Amino acid sequence: MSEIIFEVQEAEEGGFCARALGHSIFTEGENWDELRRMVKDAVASHFTDRPERPSIIRLHFVRDEVLAA
């Protein structure tokens, strides 16, 4: 595997939540820099066998916005 994709959303209580697509990996961070560190750490912890670890981590930020009509 060469790439893993995380869906990132703003958390209701502040900060960000990230969920890997296709893997059981979930993490949070108070700010963007902390989230990036936490995602890298979560990937390293999940893929303990280095050859299986993805070489690219993609963060896909999703923002749901509701507008009054």
Gaussian input, Z-matrix of N, CA and C with variables (Angstrom, degrees):
# hf/3-21g

backbone

0 1
 N
 C     1     B1
 C     2     B2     1     A1
 N     3     B3     2     A2     1     D1
 C     4     B4     3     A3     2     D2
 C     5     B5     4     A4     3     D3
 N     6     B6     5     A5     4     D4
 C     7     B7     6     A6     5     D5
 C     8     B8     7     A7     6     D6
 N     9     B9     8     A8     7     D7
 C    10    B10     9     A9     8     D8
 C    11    B11    10    A10     9     D9
 N    12    B12    11    A11    10    D10
 C    13    B13    12    A12    11    D11
 C    14    B14    13    A13    12    D12
 N    15    B15    14    A14    13    D13
 C    16    B16    15    A15    14    D14
 C    17    B17    16    A16    15    D15
 N    18    B18    17    A17    16    D16
 C    19    B19    18    A18    17    D17
 C    20    B20    19    A19    18    D18
 N    21    B21    20    A20    19    D19
 C    22    B22    21    A21    20    D20
 C    23    B23    22    A22    21    D21
 N    24    B24    23    A23    22    D22
 C    25    B25    24    A24    23    D23
 C    26    B26    25    A25    24    D24
 N    27    B27    26    A26    25    D25
 C    28    B28    27    A27    26    D26
 C    29    B29    28    A28    27    D27
 N    30    B30    29    A29    28    D28
 C    31    B31    30    A30    29    D29
 C    32    B32    31    A31    30    D30
 N    33    B33    32    A32    31    D31
 C    34    B34    33    A33    32    D32
 C    35    B35    34    A34    33    D33
 N    36    B36    35    A35    34    D34
 C    37    B37    36    A36    35    D35
 C    38    B38    37    A37    36    D36
 N    39    B39    38    A38    37    D37
 C    40    B40    39    A39    38    D38
 C    41    B41    40    A40    39    D39
 N    42    B42    41    A41    40    D40
 C    43    B43    42    A42    41    D41
 C    44    B44    43    A43    42    D42
 N    45    B45    44    A44    43    D43
 C    46    B46    45    A45    44    D44
 C    47    B47    46    A46    45    D45
 N    48    B48    47    A47    46    D46
 C    49    B49    48    A48    47    D47
 C    50    B50    49    A49    48    D48
 N    51    B51    50    A50    49    D49
 C    52    B52    51    A51    50    D50
 C    53    B53    52    A52    51    D51
 N    54    B54    53    A53    52    D52
 C    55    B55    54    A54    53    D53
 C    56    B56    55    A55    54    D54
 N    57    B57    56    A56    55    D55
 C    58    B58    57    A57    56    D56
 C    59    B59    58    A58    57    D57
 N    60    B60    59    A59    58    D58
 C    61    B61    60    A60    59    D59
 C    62    B62    61    A61    60    D60
 N    63    B63    62    A62    61    D61
 C    64    B64    63    A63    62    D62
 C    65    B65    64    A64    63    D63
 N    66    B66    65    A65    64    D64
 C    67    B67    66    A66    65    D65
 C    68    B68    67    A67    66    D66
 N    69    B69    68    A68    67    D67
 C    70    B70    69    A69    68    D68
 C    71    B71    70    A70    69    D69
 N    72    B72    71    A71    70    D70
 C    73    B73    72    A72    71    D71
 C    74    B74    73    A73    72    D72
 N    75    B75    74    A74    73    D73
 C    76    B76    75    A75    74    D74
 C    77    B77    76    A76    75    D75
 N    78    B78    77    A77    76    D76
 C    79    B79    78    A78    77    D77
 C    80    B80    79    A79    78    D78
 N    81    B81    80    A80    79    D79
 C    82    B82    81    A81    80    D80
 C    83    B83    82    A82    81    D81
 N    84    B84    83    A83    82    D82
 C    85    B85    84    A84    83    D83
 C    86    B86    85    A85    84    D84
 N    87    B87    86    A86    85    D85
 C    88    B88    87    A87    86    D86
 C    89    B89    88    A88    87    D87
 N    90    B90    89    A89    88    D88
 C    91    B91    90    A90    89    D89
 C    92    B92    91    A91    90    D90
 N    93    B93    92    A92    91    D91
 C    94    B94    93    A93    92    D92
 C    95    B95    94    A94    93    D93
 N    96    B96    95    A95    94    D94
 C    97    B97    96    A96    95    D95
 C    98    B98    97    A97    96    D96
 N    99    B99    98    A98    97    D97
 C   100   B100    99    A99    98    D98
 C   101   B101   100   A100    99    D99
 N   102   B102   101   A101   100   D100
 C   103   B103   102   A102   101   D101
 C   104   B104   103   A103   102   D102
 N   105   B105   104   A104   103   D103
 C   106   B106   105   A105   104   D104
 C   107   B107   106   A106   105   D105
 N   108   B108   107   A107   106   D106
 C   109   B109   108   A108   107   D107
 C   110   B110   109   A109   108   D108
 N   111   B111   110   A110   109   D109
 C   112   B112   111   A111   110   D110
 C   113   B113   112   A112   111   D111
 N   114   B114   113   A113   112   D112
 C   115   B115   114   A114   113   D113
 C   116   B116   115   A115   114   D114
 N   117   B117   116   A116   115   D115
 C   118   B118   117   A117   116   D116
 C   119   B119   118   A118   117   D117
 N   120   B120   119   A119   118   D118
 C   121   B121   120   A120   119   D119
 C   122   B122   121   A121   120   D120
 N   123   B123   122   A122   121   D121
 C   124   B124   123   A123   122   D122
 C   125   B125   124   A124   123   D123
 N   126   B126   125   A125   124   D124
 C   127   B127   126   A126   125   D125
 C   128   B128   127   A127   126   D126
 N   129   B129   128   A128   127   D127
 C   130   B130   129   A129   128   D128
 C   131   B131   130   A130   129   D129
 N   132   B132   131   A131   130   D130
 C   133   B133   132   A132   131   D131
 C   134   B134   133   A133   132   D132
 N   135   B135   134   A134   133   D133
 C   136   B136   135   A135   134   D134
 C   137   B137   136   A136   135   D135
 N   138   B138   137   A137   136   D136
 C   139   B139   138   A138   137   D137
 C   140   B140   139   A139   138   D138
 N   141   B141   140   A140   139   D139
 C   142   B142   141   A141   140   D140
 C   143   B143   142   A142   141   D141
 N   144   B144   143   A143   142   D142
 C   145   B145   144   A144   143   D143
 C   146   B146   145   A145   144   D144
 N   147   B147   146   A146   145   D145
 C   148   B148   147   A147   146   D146
 C   149   B149   148   A148   147   D147
 N   150   B150   149   A149   148   D148
 C   151   B151   150   A150   149   D149
 C   152   B152   151   A151   150   D150
 N   153   B153   152   A152   151   D151
 C   154   B154   153   A153   152   D152
 C   155   B155   154   A154   153   D153
 N   156   B156   155   A155   154   D154
 C   157   B157   156   A156   155   D155
 C   158   B158   157   A157   156   D156
 N   159   B159   158   A158   157   D157
 C   160   B160   159   A159   158   D158
 C   161   B161   160   A160   159   D159
 N   162   B162   161   A161   160   D160
 C   163   B163   162   A162   161   D161
 C   164   B164   163   A163   162   D162
 N   165   B165   164   A164   163   D163
 C   166   B166   165   A165   164   D164
 C   167   B167   166   A166   165   D165
 N   168   B168   167   A167   166   D166
 C   169   B169   168   A168   167   D167
 C   170   B170   169   A169   168   D168
 N   171   B171   170   A170   169   D169
 C   172   B172   171   A171   170   D170
 C   173   B173   172   A172   171   D171
 N   174   B174   173   A173   172   D172
 C   175   B175   174   A174   173   D173
 C   176   B176   175   A175   174   D174
 N   177   B177   176   A176   175   D175
 C   178   B178   177   A177   176   D176
 C   179   B179   178   A178   177   D177
 N   180   B180   179   A179   178   D178
 C   181   B181   180   A180   179   D179
 C   182   B182   181   A181   180   D180
 N   183   B183   182   A182   181   D181
 C   184   B184   183   A183   182   D182
 C   185   B185   184   A184   183   D183
 N   186   B186   185   A185   184   D184
 C   187   B187   186   A186   185   D185
 C   188   B188   187   A187   186   D186
 N   189   B189   188   A188   187   D187
 C   190   B190   189   A189   188   D188
 C   191   B191   190   A190   189   D189
 N   192   B192   191   A191   190   D190
 C   193   B193   192   A192   191   D191
 C   194   B194   193   A193   192   D192
 N   195   B195   194   A194   193   D193
 C   196   B196   195   A195   194   D194
 C   197   B197   196   A196   195   D195
 N   198   B198   197   A197   196   D196
 C   199   B199   198   A198   197   D197
 C   200   B200   199   A199   198   D198
 N   201   B201   200   A200   199   D199
 C   202   B202   201   A201   200   D200
 C   203   B203   202   A202   201   D201
 N   204   B204   203   A203   202   D202
 C   205   B205   204   A204   203   D203
 C   206   B206   205   A205   204   D204

   B1=1.4525
   B2=1.5262
   B3=1.3058
   B4=1.4539
   B5=1.5240
   B6=1.3352
   B7=1.4588
   B8=1.5207
   B9=1.3314
   B10=1.4563
   B11=1.5219
   B12=1.3342
   B13=1.4568
   B14=1.5233
   B15=1.3224
   B16=1.4539
   B17=1.5220
   B18=1.3198
   B19=1.4581
   B20=1.5288
   B21=1.3151
   B22=1.4637
   B23=1.5183
   B24=1.3310
   B25=1.4606
   B26=1.5138
   B27=1.3296
   B28=1.4542
   B29=1.5239
   B30=1.3270
   B31=1.4629
   B32=1.5277
   B33=1.3174
   B34=1.4635
   B35=1.5182
   B36=1.3240
   B37=1.4641
   B38=1.5252
   B39=1.3280
   B40=1.4626
   B41=1.5157
   B42=1.3000
   B43=1.4527
   B44=1.5146
   B45=1.3295
   B46=1.4562
   B47=1.5293
   B48=1.3297
   B49=1.4685
   B50=1.5203
   B51=1.3306
   B52=1.4567
   B53=1.5225
   B54=1.3422
   B55=1.4620
   B56=1.5128
   B57=1.3278
   B58=1.4648
   B59=1.5197
   B60=1.3127
   B61=1.4585
   B62=1.5262
   B63=1.3364
   B64=1.4580
   B65=1.5190
   B66=1.3292
   B67=1.4646
   B68=1.5267
   B69=1.3026
   B70=1.4609
   B71=1.5243
   B72=1.3166
   B73=1.4665
   B74=1.5201
   B75=1.3241
   B76=1.4534
   B77=1.5181
   B78=1.3274
   B79=1.4609
   B80=1.5180
   B81=1.3264
   B82=1.4572
   B83=1.5223
   B84=1.3287
   B85=1.4571
   B86=1.5111
   B87=1.3258
   B88=1.4670
   B89=1.5271
   B90=1.3336
   B91=1.4623
   B92=1.5292
   B93=1.3433
   B94=1.4650
   B95=1.5289
   B96=1.3336
   B97=1.4739
   B98=1.5229
   B99=1.3277
   B100=1.4666
   B101=1.5255
   B102=1.3161
   B103=1.4674
   B104=1.5235
   B105=1.3152
   B106=1.4693
   B107=1.5305
   B108=1.3270
   B109=1.4791
   B110=1.5260
   B111=1.3367
   B112=1.4660
   B113=1.5347
   B114=1.3284
   B115=1.4652
   B116=1.5280
   B117=1.3229
   B118=1.4726
   B119=1.5311
   B120=1.3294
   B121=1.4588
   B122=1.5333
   B123=1.3320
   B124=1.4683
   B125=1.5261
   B126=1.3187
   B127=1.4729
   B128=1.5256
   B129=1.3345
   B130=1.4663
   B131=1.5295
   B132=1.3330
   B133=1.4714
   B134=1.5225
   B135=1.3176
   B136=1.4649
   B137=1.5277
   B138=1.3252
   B139=1.4610
   B140=1.5305
   B141=1.3199
   B142=1.4611
   B143=1.5209
   B144=1.3340
   B145=1.4652
   B146=1.5261
   B147=1.3190
   B148=1.4694
   B149=1.5263
   B150=1.3305
   B151=1.4639
   B152=1.5394
   B153=1.3203
   B154=1.4616
   B155=1.5277
   B156=1.3404
   B157=1.4646
   B158=1.5302
   B159=1.3383
   B160=1.4640
   B161=1.5291
   B162=1.3211
   B163=1.4611
   B164=1.5250
   B165=1.3379
   B166=1.4664
   B167=1.5192
   B168=1.3362
   B169=1.4639
   B170=1.5252
   B171=1.3193
   B172=1.4622
   B173=1.5323
   B174=1.3315
   B175=1.4598
   B176=1.5261
   B177=1.3158
   B178=1.4686
   B179=1.5210
   B180=1.3479
   B181=1.4566
   B182=1.5257
   B183=1.3286
   B184=1.4651
   B185=1.5238
   B186=1.3149
   B187=1.4600
   B188=1.5160
   B189=1.3123
   B190=1.4559
   B191=1.5284
   B192=1.3239
   B193=1.4557
   B194=1.5232
   B195=1.3271
   B196=1.4500
   B197=1.5247
   B198=1.3270
   B199=1.4627
   B200=1.5322
   B201=1.3318
   B202=1.4643
   B203=1.5204
   B204=1.3064
   B205=1.4755
   B206=1.5186
   A1=108.32
   A2=116.39
   A3=118.85
   A4=112.72
   A5=117.59
   A6=119.61
   A7=110.77
   A8=115.69
   A9=122.07
   A10=106.66
   A11=116.00
   A12=121.45
   A13=109.81
   A14=115.20
   A15=122.19
   A16=109.39
   A17=116.18
   A18=121.45
   A19=106.68
   A20=116.51
   A21=122.22
   A22=109.23
   A23=115.55
   A24=121.73
   A25=109.45
   A26=115.78
   A27=119.91
   A28=107.88
   A29=116.29
   A30=120.72
   A31=109.42
   A32=116.84
   A33=121.25
   A34=112.20
   A35=116.71
   A36=121.25
   A37=112.46
   A38=116.29
   A39=121.49
   A40=110.74
   A41=116.75
   A42=121.37
   A43=111.16
   A44=115.86
   A45=122.13
   A46=110.83
   A47=115.31
   A48=123.28
   A49=107.52
   A50=116.39
   A51=121.18
   A52=109.63
   A53=115.83
   A54=122.34
   A55=108.40
   A56=116.50
   A57=121.16
   A58=109.71
   A59=115.98
   A60=120.82
   A61=108.73
   A62=115.45
   A63=120.67
   A64=115.15
   A65=116.93
   A66=121.23
   A67=109.00
   A68=116.17
   A69=121.30
   A70=110.35
   A71=116.08
   A72=121.35
   A73=107.62
   A74=115.74
   A75=122.21
   A76=107.94
   A77=116.72
   A78=119.87
   A79=109.77
   A80=115.91
   A81=122.37
   A82=110.25
   A83=115.17
   A84=120.65
   A85=110.05
   A86=116.49
   A87=121.47
   A88=111.71
   A89=116.71
   A90=121.19
   A91=107.62
   A92=116.08
   A93=120.22
   A94=112.01
   A95=117.23
   A96=119.89
   A97=111.59
   A98=116.92
   A99=120.05
   A100=110.36
   A101=117.12
   A102=119.97
   A103=110.51
   A104=117.47
   A105=120.69
   A106=110.83
   A107=117.20
   A108=120.35
   A109=111.06
   A110=116.37
   A111=120.71
   A112=111.32
   A113=117.28
   A114=120.70
   A115=110.09
   A116=116.76
   A117=119.80
   A118=111.01
   A119=116.97
   A120=121.56
   A121=110.46
   A122=117.01
   A123=120.93
   A124=111.27
   A125=117.52
   A126=121.07
   A127=110.01
   A128=116.76
   A129=120.40
   A130=111.08
   A131=116.52
   A132=120.17
   A133=111.79
   A134=116.92
   A135=121.12
   A136=111.60
   A137=116.44
   A138=121.50
   A139=108.69
   A140=116.35
   A141=120.38
   A142=112.17
   A143=116.52
   A144=120.76
   A145=108.31
   A146=116.99
   A147=121.94
   A148=115.03
   A149=121.48
   A150=119.90
   A151=113.16
   A152=118.36
   A153=121.94
   A154=112.23
   A155=117.54
   A156=121.37
   A157=110.44
   A158=117.30
   A159=120.33
   A160=111.13
   A161=116.17
   A162=120.06
   A163=111.97
   A164=116.86
   A165=121.80
   A166=109.28
   A167=115.64
   A168=122.15
   A169=106.84
   A170=116.40
   A171=121.24
   A172=108.80
   A173=116.56
   A174=122.12
   A175=107.91
   A176=115.70
   A177=121.86
   A178=107.30
   A179=116.33
   A180=121.97
   A181=110.23
   A182=116.20
   A183=122.69
   A184=107.67
   A185=115.44
   A186=119.48
   A187=108.52
   A188=115.18
   A189=121.85
   A190=107.43
   A191=116.65
   A192=121.11
   A193=108.91
   A194=116.23
   A195=121.40
   A196=108.21
   A197=115.38
   A198=121.20
   A199=109.33
   A200=116.27
   A201=120.04
   A202=108.07
   A203=116.22
   A204=120.67
   A205=111.40
   D1=132.95
   D2=-178.18
   D3=-107.69
   D4=-15.64
   D5=-176.49
   D6=-145.67
   D7=145.06
   D8=172.68
   D9=-129.70
   D10=140.15
   D11=-176.89
   D12=-114.09
   D13=132.85
   D14=175.55
   D15=-112.36
   D16=135.08
   D17=171.15
   D18=-90.92
   D19=123.61
   D20=-176.83
   D21=-112.74
   D22=133.01
   D23=176.56
   D24=-133.06
   D25=154.79
   D26=173.33
   D27=-71.95
   D28=134.70
   D29=178.34
   D30=-80.35
   D31=145.82
   D32=-179.74
   D33=-59.47
   D34=-35.13
   D35=-177.94
   D36=-89.18
   D37=6.12
   D38=-179.11
   D39=106.78
   D40=156.42
   D41=-178.66
   D42=82.79
   D43=-158.48
   D44=-175.10
   D45=-135.84
   D46=151.22
   D47=174.02
   D48=-120.40
   D49=140.20
   D50=179.11
   D51=-129.45
   D52=134.30
   D53=-179.40
   D54=-129.74
   D55=127.34
   D56=178.94
   D57=-74.37
   D58=138.65
   D59=176.19
   D60=-85.68
   D61=121.07
   D62=178.26
   D63=88.37
   D64=1.95
   D65=179.09
   D66=-139.69
   D67=156.03
   D68=178.99
   D69=-88.50
   D70=65.67
   D71=179.96
   D72=-127.29
   D73=125.63
   D74=179.38
   D75=-140.98
   D76=137.74
   D77=177.55
   D78=-152.69
   D79=169.18
   D80=-178.03
   D81=-137.29
   D82=160.86
   D83=175.23
   D84=-151.99
   D85=147.42
   D86=-179.55
   D87=-71.07
   D88=-29.20
   D89=178.89
   D90=-143.72
   D91=176.98
   D92=-174.36
   D93=-63.65
   D94=-42.60
   D95=-179.70
   D96=-63.95
   D97=-42.01
   D98=178.46
   D99=-65.92
   D100=-39.72
   D101=178.63
   D102=-61.05
   D103=-43.73
   D104=178.94
   D105=-59.48
   D106=-44.23
   D107=177.59
   D108=-63.21
   D109=-42.93
   D110=-178.23
   D111=-66.10
   D112=-38.17
   D113=178.41
   D114=-64.47
   D115=-46.21
   D116=179.22
   D117=-60.87
   D118=-41.47
   D119=179.01
   D120=-65.74
   D121=-41.96
   D122=179.94
   D123=-64.19
   D124=-39.90
   D125=178.41
   D126=-65.79
   D127=-44.10
   D128=179.12
   D129=-62.41
   D130=-38.29
   D131=179.60
   D132=-70.98
   D133=-36.68
   D134=-178.02
   D135=-73.28
   D136=-41.64
   D137=-179.35
   D138=-103.68
   D139=80.31
   D140=-177.55
   D141=-71.30
   D142=-24.40
   D143=177.34
   D144=-87.36
   D145=109.70
   D146=-174.24
   D147=-51.98
   D148=-42.46
   D149=-178.99
   D150=-61.25
   D151=-26.57
   D152=-179.99
   D153=-86.29
   D154=-15.12
   D155=-176.59
   D156=-69.46
   D157=131.65
   D158=178.76
   D159=-63.59
   D160=145.76
   D161=179.01
   D162=-88.95
   D163=-16.10
   D164=179.30
   D165=-127.70
   D166=133.94
   D167=173.96
   D168=-114.83
   D169=120.19
   D170=-179.91
   D171=-106.07
   D172=127.34
   D173=176.59
   D174=-103.83
   D175=116.49
   D176=-179.39
   D177=-106.34
   D178=105.98
   D179=-177.38
   D180=-81.66
   D181=124.43
   D182=-179.09
   D183=-115.84
   D184=125.41
   D185=178.84
   D186=-124.31
   D187=121.13
   D188=179.31
   D189=-96.98
   D190=119.08
   D191=-178.11
   D192=-124.33
   D193=130.82
   D194=-179.92
   D195=-110.16
   D196=129.00
   D197=179.95
   D198=-114.02
   D199=142.04
   D200=174.55
   D201=-73.73
   D202=140.04
   D203=-179.04
   D204=-81.42

